[in-house]
């Protein structure tokens, strides 16, 4: 086996740094970008509706380097564990934790939507309902629904080694990385050079990411201007109640469910949120949690999580731990039923929850994952909840995507800390120091230093 200390650089000691002026922080400029975007969307909606390309460009720049970064990070992380049994144990605990939290997210969504009943006042008639607004989503859902479990398993494996990278399928990149890491671990010392090469590739990618991140304020500005300019006037009546109910549920999940996880792990969820404020603001502006995946890798490692744990858990969470998407799916399904005056029996709701637990795994590989996965789930229960009702929430899906992405990001970070604590690999003193003073971590400096960190 490969000696972990031979390939994995340790984190340098934490030290107090001079306080930087606020305008030297990325979150300050992201806030400025969001504010400017809101202003453009409100006062020049036509212009704002044409600015989505800025957010799309920023997300494409980040996604351009995500696949090689994740591949190299996972390979080095698993190789650094020292043996495949340890890697298998970590992977098993990761999957168990993520599925348990997803069940809580699905259940909380069902509970809140049944209590608030945001769709009860619409009184729509299915016979006269026009679903043309959702034709694209319905077509995509038809393909997704027809895949089933076998289709999902086949989707895990790319058509070719390169296809996983060119197709932008993170879950396929993860599978390839695990296979390569297992092969390298079995080679022992002969694989040392290959692992060091992978480590160097990861450092180069982090250097590129550091450069790309300074485009984040413009991306946030374009995304927010488009959202307000395109959809701001369409949020009315019960749709607004549904949207607010969804945001409330996401907040309850973060502060109650994830807050309890943080408490059991010995830290405060509020301090954790303060630690990742830069990343949360970028996600708020771009509606994409993938836009900060590389930053989360280096930040959590600096906060006391071993590189081997971060490298496996964070990428896995982006495919299998979509708590915000899970809440959205159950709430959206029951909201549609309420809008048409349909009472869904308890056992049917439980069956829907189980089906969504399965279908939500790997949803990150689907374009427009939240809406399409919801539609695919409704297609399986179309005899109870009309699939055409998905047209009701197409118009506000963009507003929902921010809450989904924020919840997904928060859950993945907390999950990584919890799994590191569960496996006894969390540097609790380092985490406590970082949570007490987030300024101890300079994420931009860490990204810059990745290419300069020596091999031991």
ABEGO torsion letter per residue (X at the ends): XBBAAAABBBBBBBBBBBBBBAAABAAAAAAAAAAAAAAAAAABAAAAAAAAAAAAAAAAAAAAAAAAAAAAAAAAAAAAAGBAAAAAAAAAAAAAAAAAAAAAAAAAAAAAAAAAGAAAAAGBBAAABBAAAAAAAAAAAAAAAAAEAAAAAAAABBABAAAAAAAGBAAAAAAAAAAAAAAAAAAEAAAAAAAAAAAAAAAAAAAAAAAAAAAAAAAAAAAAAAAAAAAAAABBEAAAAAAAAAAAAAAAAAAAAAAAAAAAAGBBAAAAAAAAAAAAAAAAAAGBAAAAAAAAAAAAAAAGBBAAAAAAAAAAAAAABBAAAAAAAAAAAAAAAAAAGBBBBAAAAAAAAAAAAAAABGAAABBGAAAAAAAAAAAAAAAABBAAAAAAAAAAAAAAAAAAAAAAAAAAAAAAAAAAAAAGABBAAAAAAAAABAAABBAAAAAAAAAABBBX
